[in-house]
């Protein structure tokens, strides 16, 4: 399994000959992403409607490929009428060309400025199981109780009342028994993150991690 990290929670997962893209967003978006990285996508997964996870112009380009299978929530469709995905909700299990995708719970934090159209009422995470590895991309989520387990956890660390911070992310990593944790969702300059603090917290709690730079990949 090869994992490439982009901005916020966007990941490209390549496994078993398939290319799976999660949450292509608008922050730092450049057209070259569509031609150099976000091309020939087999499975496109979007966790929720916010534009840093769901950039409609990019998605419309990606799904123009007839082989791309696109899945997201009903709230995303209601917010972006030009999108026509297959609708998923928590507890759904997708079997796609030898890949199993579990649609799992997420808990997006709330701040008052989200009222008036930006408040998210339906959000999900995804566990991608290729038969050898289980990768859990939480999407935007606070810490919560779960029985799900994984090999690789991709988890937010920006805090600010919206998602997990470093402390909660480390605890969540241990809860889901991840053997490798990849922090994400720390690229928005409105919500600054000190990656040194993230590293210190993960080390303190004995969480094995790697921090991927923009467009950086890892084989697991």
Beta strands, then each sheet from edge to edge (+ up, - down):
strand 1: 2-5
strand 2: 11-15
strand 3: 18-22
strand 4: 43-45
strand 5: 69-72
strand 6: 86-87
strand 7: 93-96
strand 8: 99-105
strand 9: 124-129
strand 10: 134-137
strand 11: 152-156
strand 12: 180-184
strand 13: 217-219
sheet 1: 6+ 5+ 4+ 3+ 2- 1+ 13-
sheet 2: 7+ 8- 9+ 10- 11- 12-
end
